[in-house]
Amino acid sequence: MHTDLVAALDIGGTKIAGALVDHQGRILARTQRPTPAQENGETVMGAVEAVLAELTASELWPRAGAVGIGSAGPVDRSAGTVSPVNVPGWRAFPLVERVRSATGGLPVELVGDGVAITAAEHWQGAARGHDNALCMVVSTGVGGGLILNGELHPGPTGNSGHIGHISVDLDGDPCPCGARGCVERIASGPNIARRALADGWRPGPDGDTTAAAVATAARAGDPVAAASFARAAQALAAGIAATATLVEVDIAVIGGGVAKAGDVLFDPLRRALRDYATLSFVQRLTVVPASTGTDAGLVGAAAAALRGGSTVDEARRQAV
Ligand SMILES: [Zn+2]
């Protein structure tokens, strides 16, 4: 049997998605369950197993040669465990071992969700063709991942490129991670909204106080709303410039709900980058919106599986 597919799992705080994906990144079968995020660890695992049961029942399943998992973090790729902040029942939960036994012993590759999105953007999105890239998700939190020398760089634990918790404000506000002035503490959607409200922005009649509502107000000319996005842009620019200076990425790709603000975010971000990315070798750094859609987590998990094990290399050889 040619194993020309991989199984992909995208595990987040609200949903668990699964798919069978071919070597061109096409999704041939898919399923999804809500994440019982506040339940105990076995109940959450039960939802993962329900997703896997649907995949393994597919007539395509015998063609699957590996499993890729992109999970909310932190993850520990070397230990095969996950401890997602938003899933308290899972702390150092042995997800890789459990998924391996639920799939008849297939090789399993685990990465953080930011690394998975990065794999997807490099394979099919805005980072395609770039050998050195930083990809980010800016939404409720801020995550990211790195492509270095043409390869996904997950790092030993699968969290490399987690730009949200780089400090860009030495004496800044305490961050839930324990540090101060992290990119996420300034640039995440909830923090954009919180700062706008604190500085006097008021929502419209619908009472919407999300970052999307702040973006709408900024676009309509509200200076407080625009200033909150400019501050987020400044934090992102400082983090991106630091990353580019360290490892010479030439493109930063930004996805997630906050990136949907468009020019309200990207205009001040590109201006701020000129202030922070100053050395000759980082001046050609560009910043663009992500282009993979809602399936990025699944496609990225599949990409991680494809780059993972020898079984997949064997599958590729067989497929030739
Ligand atoms: Zn932090």
Residues whose N, C-alpha, C, O or C-beta is under 5 A from the ligand:
A	BS01	ZN	G164 H165 C175 C177 A179 C182
